Amino acid sequence: MLHQGAFFPTVTASFSPSRNKTATGAVSAASATGAPFFSLYTGQLSVGYMPDVFGGTRRQVESLTATAGFQRFQVEAAYLTLTSNVAAAAVQEAWLRGQIAATEEIIKVETQSLGIVRKQFELGQIAGADVAAVEATLAQAEATLPPLRQKLLVQRDLLTALIGRFPSQEPAQKFELASLHLPTDLPVSLPSKLVEQRPDVQSVEAQLHTASASIGVAVAARLPQFPLTADAGTVANRVSQLFITPGTAFWTLAGNVAQTVFDAGTLLHKQRAADAAFDQAAAMYRSTVVAAFQNVADALHAVQSDADTLKAAYAAERAALKSLEIARRQLQLGAISYLGLLTAENIYDTALLALVQAQAARYADTAALFQALGGGWWNREDVRPAKNWDVRFLP
């Protein structure tokens, strides 16, 4: 497990060779032979251990583990944002293609209407100004196509960049509204438990746990410490004598109790700072959870209304098309003027573009609901199950 080594003793092995000269004019020779020059070889094994009497080490491990969790969920949040942006870009591309297709359909309808008007002009039933008015309407519709196609090219570049490619490596997939499919049943309500899986909620929960553990570390720092040490080794004038010559071994066992008596309130204020940091993290956790519920509620409301909007837009488009067909027949029979035809065409144009917009909005809002619920990263096989920090901040 992460950082569990903090609960075990630390063992250090060392070997120290040295060449020395004793100041024989001041002190006796340090070597056993009495010569002022001597070599010293020391082999030593040191063991240090700090018993976790008051839980300071355990809380440090909790803090580090929670920090690792926070960083992990930050990565998941980045992946979720990227995935949502790719989905939104695909829907936007499909919407632009739908707009282009709708505009081409409008141009086709208006071209047919222009043919009818020209025939009536040839028969002397209408004036040339009427033909010019219909031609102007057709030209206006045709003028909207180049900007839409330019937007589509820009959108393709954006989608290519989002999947990590250069513009010359454009993906082969083309997104059309007709090729996109929604789930069979879109929910209008969801269990609140699902919000917990959001990476942003998991991140602030990990931060709250880190802040909680920091309080325990600060409290333990104000209490006595009990370090234990042990040293064992051997010293000889030659390497060959390290482990075989009697009298060269040494060892030391030592214990210590240390308690801070006076530090001008430093440790106390560190604890108070940890308490304040926890309060801040708790407030951030509450704010993030509330915002997450709001985000999900907004997405559900959008999905709920999208179906009604799409149904109404489809009905309006069908009715407008039927009205246009009737107007065209009436114009051919001379029952209405070209103004009646233009009115019917404008109504149909508006209804057709509104239908495309409603379809795109439904797909975009469904992708937004996917993002609001955290995306489903926990179902990936390459991701470990989410850590339950046992920290809950209830309303």
C-alpha positions as CSV (number, residue, x, y, z in Angstrom):
1,M,0.0,0.0,0.0
2,L,1.0,3.6,-0.6
3,H,3.6,5.0,1.9
4,Q,3.3,2.0,4.3
5,G,7.1,2.1,4.7
6,A,6.6,4.9,7.2
7,F,5.4,2.3,9.8
8,F,8.6,0.1,9.6
9,P,12.1,0.7,11.0
10,T,14.8,2.3,8.9
11,V,18.0,0.2,8.4
12,T,21.2,1.7,7.1
13,A,24.4,-0.1,6.4
14,S,27.7,1.8,6.1
15,F,31.4,1.2,5.6
16,S,33.9,4.0,6.4
17,P,37.7,3.5,5.5
18,S,40.1,6.2,6.7
19,R,43.8,6.9,7.0
20,N,44.9,8.8,10.1
21,K,47.9,10.3,12.0
22,T,48.0,10.9,15.7
23,A,49.6,14.0,17.1
24,T,51.9,12.0,19.4
25,G,53.4,15.2,20.8
26,A,50.1,16.0,22.5
27,V,48.3,12.6,23.0
28,S,49.2,8.9,23.0
29,A,49.0,7.0,19.7
30,A,45.5,6.0,18.8
31,S,46.5,2.7,17.1
32,A,47.0,-0.5,19.0
33,T,50.6,-0.8,17.7
34,G,51.5,2.6,19.1
35,A,52.5,3.9,15.6
36,P,51.3,7.5,14.8
37,F,50.1,6.4,11.3
38,F,47.2,3.9,11.1
39,S,44.2,2.9,9.0
40,L,40.7,2.5,10.4
41,Y,37.9,0.5,8.8
42,T,34.4,0.7,10.2
43,G,31.5,-1.4,9.2
44,Q,28.2,-0.4,10.8
45,L,24.5,-1.3,10.7
46,S,22.1,1.4,12.1
47,V,18.4,0.9,12.9
48,G,16.1,3.7,13.6
49,Y,12.4,3.5,14.6
50,M,9.8,6.1,15.7
51,P,6.8,4.4,17.3
52,D,3.6,5.9,16.1
53,V,2.3,6.4,19.7
54,F,-0.1,9.3,18.9
55,G,-1.0,8.5,15.3
56,G,1.1,11.2,13.6
57,T,2.6,8.8,11.1
58,R,-0.7,7.2,10.3
59,R,-2.3,10.6,9.6
60,Q,0.7,11.5,7.4
61,V,0.1,8.4,5.4
62,E,-3.6,9.2,5.1
63,S,-2.7,12.7,3.9
64,L,-0.3,11.4,1.2
65,T,-2.8,8.8,0.1
66,A,-5.6,11.3,-0.2
67,T,-3.3,13.7,-2.1
68,A,-2.5,10.9,-4.6
69,G,-6.3,10.3,-4.9
70,F,-6.8,14.0,-5.6
71,Q,-4.2,14.0,-8.4
72,R,-5.7,10.9,-9.9
73,F,-9.2,12.4,-10.0
74,Q,-7.8,15.6,-11.5
75,V,-6.5,13.4,-14.4
76,E,-10.0,11.8,-14.7
77,A,-11.6,15.2,-14.8
78,A,-9.3,16.2,-17.6
79,Y,-10.2,13.1,-19.6
80,L,-13.9,13.7,-18.9
81,T,-13.6,17.3,-20.1
82,L,-11.7,16.2,-23.2
83,T,-14.3,13.4,-23.9
84,S,-17.2,15.9,-23.5
85,N,-15.5,18.4,-25.8
86,V,-15.0,15.8,-28.5
87,A,-18.7,14.8,-28.2
88,A,-19.8,18.4,-28.3
89,A,-17.6,19.0,-31.4
90,A,-19.1,16.0,-33.1
91,V,-22.6,17.2,-32.4
92,Q,-21.7,20.7,-33.6
93,E,-20.3,19.2,-36.8
94,A,-23.5,17.3,-37.3
95,W,-25.5,20.4,-36.7
96,L,-23.6,22.4,-39.3
97,R,-24.0,19.6,-41.8
98,G,-27.7,19.6,-41.0
99,Q,-27.9,23.4,-41.5
100,I,-26.1,23.0,-44.8
101,A,-28.5,20.2,-45.9
102,A,-31.5,22.3,-44.8
103,T,-30.2,25.3,-46.7
104,E,-29.7,23.2,-49.8
105,E,-33.2,22.0,-49.4
106,I,-34.4,25.5,-49.0
107,I,-32.5,26.5,-52.2
108,K,-34.1,23.6,-54.0
109,V,-37.6,24.6,-52.9
110,E,-37.0,28.2,-53.8
111,T,-35.5,27.2,-57.2
112,Q,-38.7,25.3,-58.0
113,S,-40.8,28.2,-56.9
114,L,-38.8,30.5,-59.2
115,G,-39.5,28.2,-62.1
116,I,-43.2,28.5,-61.4
117,V,-43.0,32.3,-61.2
118,R,-41.0,32.5,-64.4
119,K,-43.6,30.5,-66.3
120,Q,-46.3,32.8,-65.0
121,F,-44.3,35.8,-66.1
122,E,-43.9,34.2,-69.6
123,L,-47.7,33.9,-69.7
124,G,-48.1,37.5,-68.7
125,Q,-49.8,36.7,-65.4
126,I,-47.3,38.5,-63.2
127,A,-44.9,41.4,-63.6
128,G,-41.1,41.2,-63.9
129,A,-40.7,42.8,-60.4
130,D,-42.4,39.7,-58.9
131,V,-39.8,37.5,-60.6
132,A,-37.0,39.7,-59.4
133,A,-38.3,39.5,-55.8
134,V,-38.3,35.7,-55.9
135,E,-34.8,35.7,-57.5
136,A,-33.6,38.0,-54.6
137,T,-34.9,35.6,-52.0
138,L,-33.1,32.7,-53.7
139,A,-29.9,34.6,-53.9
140,Q,-30.1,35.4,-50.2
141,A,-30.5,31.7,-49.4
142,E,-27.5,30.8,-51.7
143,A,-25.4,33.4,-49.9
144,T,-25.8,31.6,-46.6
145,L,-24.1,28.5,-47.9
146,P,-20.4,29.6,-48.1
147,P,-20.2,30.8,-44.5
148,L,-21.8,27.5,-43.3
149,R,-19.3,25.5,-45.3
150,Q,-16.4,27.6,-43.9
151,K,-17.7,27.0,-40.3
152,L,-17.8,23.3,-41.1
153,L,-14.1,23.3,-42.1
154,V,-13.2,25.1,-38.9
155,Q,-15.2,22.6,-36.9
156,R,-13.4,19.7,-38.5
157,D,-10.0,21.3,-37.6
158,L,-11.2,21.7,-34.0
159,L,-12.3,18.1,-33.9
160,T,-9.0,16.9,-35.4
161,A,-7.1,18.9,-32.7
162,L,-9.2,17.5,-29.9
163,I,-8.3,14.0,-30.8
164,G,-4.6,14.9,-30.9
165,R,-3.9,15.1,-34.6
166,F,-2.6,17.8,-37.0
167,P,-5.0,19.4,-39.5
168,S,-3.6,17.2,-42.3
169,Q,-4.6,14.1,-40.3
170,E,-8.3,14.8,-40.3
171,P,-10.4,11.8,-39.2
172,A,-12.3,9.8,-41.8
173,Q,-15.5,9.9,-39.8
174,K,-18.2,12.3,-40.9
175,F,-20.9,13.2,-38.3
176,E,-24.5,13.6,-39.5
177,L,-27.5,14.1,-37.4
178,A,-29.1,11.1,-39.0
179,S,-26.1,8.9,-37.9
180,L,-26.3,9.9,-34.2
181,H,-28.5,7.8,-31.9
182,L,-29.7,8.5,-28.4
183,P,-30.3,5.8,-25.7
184,T,-33.8,4.2,-26.0
185,D,-34.9,5.8,-22.7
186,L,-33.4,9.0,-21.4
187,P,-33.9,9.4,-17.7
188,V,-35.8,12.4,-16.2
189,S,-34.5,11.6,-12.7
190,L,-31.5,9.8,-11.3
191,P,-30.3,8.5,-7.9
192,S,-28.3,11.2,-6.1
193,K,-25.6,8.5,-5.4
194,L,-24.4,8.9,-9.0
195,V,-23.2,12.5,-8.4
196,E,-20.6,11.1,-6.0
197,Q,-18.8,9.5,-9.0
198,R,-18.0,12.9,-10.5
199,P,-14.2,13.5,-10.6
200,D,-14.6,17.0,-9.2
201,V,-16.6,15.7,-6.2
202,Q,-14.1,13.0,-5.7
203,S,-11.2,15.5,-5.9
204,V,-12.6,17.9,-3.2
205,E,-13.5,14.9,-1.1
206,A,-9.8,13.8,-1.2
207,Q,-8.8,17.4,-0.4
208,L,-11.1,17.3,2.6
209,H,-9.5,14.1,3.8
210,T,-6.1,15.6,3.3
211,A,-7.0,18.6,5.5
212,S,-8.5,16.3,8.1
213,A,-5.3,14.2,8.3
214,S,-3.2,17.3,8.5
215,I,-5.0,18.2,11.8
216,G,-4.0,14.8,13.3
217,V,-0.4,15.4,12.2
218,A,-0.4,18.8,13.8
219,V,-1.8,17.4,17.1
220,A,0.7,14.6,17.2
221,A,3.6,17.1,16.7
222,R,2.6,18.7,20.0
223,L,2.9,15.5,21.9
224,P,6.0,13.5,23.1
225,Q,8.1,11.7,20.6
226,F,9.8,8.4,21.3
227,P,12.7,7.8,18.8
228,L,14.6,4.5,19.2
229,T,18.0,3.8,17.7
230,A,20.4,0.8,17.5
231,D,23.9,0.7,16.1
232,A,26.1,-2.4,15.7
233,G,29.4,-2.8,13.8
234,T,33.0,-3.6,13.9
235,V,36.2,-1.5,13.7
236,A,39.7,-2.7,12.7
237,N,43.0,-1.4,11.3
238,R,42.7,-3.9,8.4
239,V,39.7,-4.9,6.3
240,S,40.6,-8.6,6.9
241,Q,40.3,-8.1,10.6
242,L,36.8,-6.6,10.6
243,F,34.9,-9.7,11.4
244,I,37.5,-12.1,12.9
245,T,39.5,-10.2,15.4
246,P,38.2,-10.3,18.9
247,G,37.4,-7.0,20.6
248,T,36.6,-5.0,17.4
249,A,32.8,-5.3,17.6
250,F,30.6,-2.6,19.2
251,W,26.9,-1.9,19.6
252,T,24.6,0.7,21.0
253,L,21.0,0.7,22.0
254,A,19.4,4.1,22.7
255,G,15.9,5.5,23.4
256,N,14.8,9.0,23.8
257,V,11.7,10.9,24.9
258,A,11.4,14.4,23.5
259,Q,8.7,16.9,24.3
260,T,8.5,20.5,23.1
261,V,8.3,22.7,26.2
262,F,8.5,26.1,24.7
263,D,8.2,27.2,21.0
264,A,6.4,30.6,21.4
265,G,3.1,29.0,20.2
266,T,4.4,27.7,16.9
267,L,3.0,24.2,17.1
268,L,-0.3,25.5,18.5
269,H,-0.7,28.0,15.6
270,K,0.1,25.2,13.1
271,Q,-2.7,23.2,14.6
272,R,-5.1,26.1,14.3
273,A,-4.0,26.7,10.7
274,A,-4.8,23.0,10.0
275,D,-8.2,23.5,11.6
276,A,-8.9,26.5,9.4
277,A,-7.7,24.7,6.3
278,F,-10.2,21.9,7.1
279,D,-13.0,24.4,7.5
280,Q,-12.1,25.9,4.1
281,A,-11.9,22.4,2.5
282,A,-15.3,21.5,4.0
283,A,-16.9,24.7,2.6
284,M,-15.4,23.9,-0.8
285,Y,-16.7,20.3,-0.6
286,R,-20.2,21.5,0.2
287,S,-20.1,24.1,-2.6
288,T,-18.8,21.6,-5.1
289,V,-21.5,19.0,-4.2
290,V,-24.3,21.6,-4.4
291,A,-23.0,22.8,-7.8
292,A,-22.8,19.2,-9.0
293,F,-26.5,18.6,-8.0
294,Q,-27.4,21.8,-9.8
295,N,-25.5,20.8,-12.9
296,V,-27.2,17.4,-13.0
297,A,-30.6,19.0,-12.4
298,D,-30.1,21.5,-15.2
299,A,-29.0,18.7,-17.6
300,L,-32.1,16.6,-16.7
301,H,-34.4,19.6,-17.2
302,A,-32.8,20.2,-20.6
303,V,-33.2,16.6,-21.6
304,Q,-36.8,16.6,-20.5
305,S,-37.7,19.7,-22.5
306,D,-35.7,18.7,-25.5
307,A,-38.1,15.9,-26.4
308,D,-41.1,18.4,-26.3
309,T,-39.2,21.0,-28.3
310,L,-38.1,18.4,-30.9
311,K,-41.7,17.1,-31.2
312,A,-43.0,20.6,-31.7
313,A,-40.3,21.5,-34.2
314,Y,-41.0,18.4,-36.2
315,A,-44.7,19.1,-36.2
316,A,-44.1,22.7,-37.2
317,E,-41.8,21.6,-40.1
318,R,-44.4,19.1,-41.4
319,A,-47.1,21.8,-41.2
320,A,-45.0,24.4,-42.9
321,L,-44.1,22.0,-45.7
322,K,-47.7,21.1,-46.3
323,S,-48.6,24.9,-46.3
324,L,-45.8,25.5,-48.8
325,E,-47.0,22.8,-51.1
326,I,-50.6,24.2,-51.0
327,A,-49.3,27.7,-51.7
328,R,-47.3,26.5,-54.7
329,R,-50.4,24.8,-56.2
330,Q,-52.5,27.9,-55.5
331,L,-49.8,30.1,-57.2
332,Q,-49.9,27.8,-60.3
333,L,-53.7,28.2,-60.4
334,G,-53.5,31.9,-59.9
335,A,-55.4,31.8,-56.6
336,I,-52.7,33.7,-54.7
337,S,-49.9,36.1,-55.5
338,Y,-46.2,35.5,-55.3
339,L,-46.2,37.2,-51.9
340,G,-48.3,34.4,-50.4
341,L,-45.7,31.9,-51.8
342,L,-42.8,33.9,-50.3
343,T,-44.6,34.0,-46.9
344,A,-45.0,30.2,-47.0
345,E,-41.4,29.7,-48.0
346,N,-40.1,31.9,-45.2
347,I,-42.2,30.0,-42.7
348,Y,-40.9,26.7,-44.0
349,D,-37.3,27.9,-44.0
350,T,-37.6,29.0,-40.4
351,A,-39.3,25.7,-39.4
352,L,-36.7,23.5,-41.1
353,L,-33.7,25.3,-39.5
354,A,-35.5,25.2,-36.1
355,L,-35.9,21.4,-36.5
356,V,-32.2,21.0,-37.2
357,Q,-31.4,23.1,-34.1
358,A,-33.8,21.1,-31.9
359,Q,-32.2,17.8,-33.1
360,A,-28.7,19.1,-32.3
361,A,-29.7,20.5,-29.0
362,R,-31.1,17.2,-27.9
363,Y,-27.8,15.4,-28.7
364,A,-25.7,18.2,-27.1
365,D,-27.8,18.1,-23.9
366,T,-27.5,14.4,-23.7
367,A,-23.7,14.7,-23.9
368,A,-23.9,17.4,-21.2
369,L,-25.9,14.9,-18.9
370,F,-23.1,12.3,-19.5
371,Q,-20.6,14.9,-18.4
372,A,-22.7,16.0,-15.4
373,L,-22.9,12.5,-14.1
374,G,-19.1,12.0,-14.2
375,G,-18.9,10.2,-17.5
376,G,-18.6,6.5,-16.3
377,W,-14.8,6.4,-16.0
378,W,-15.2,3.9,-13.1
379,N,-16.3,1.3,-15.5
380,R,-13.0,1.3,-17.4
381,E,-10.9,-1.8,-16.8
382,D,-7.6,0.3,-16.5
383,V,-8.9,2.3,-13.6
384,R,-9.0,1.1,-10.0
385,P,-12.2,1.4,-8.1
386,A,-12.8,4.7,-6.5
387,K,-11.4,5.1,-3.0
388,N,-14.0,5.6,-0.3
389,W,-12.4,8.2,2.0
390,D,-15.1,7.7,4.7
391,V,-15.5,11.5,4.7
392,R,-19.0,12.9,4.3
393,F,-20.1,16.5,4.7
394,L,-23.8,16.3,5.2
395,P,-26.0,19.3,4.6
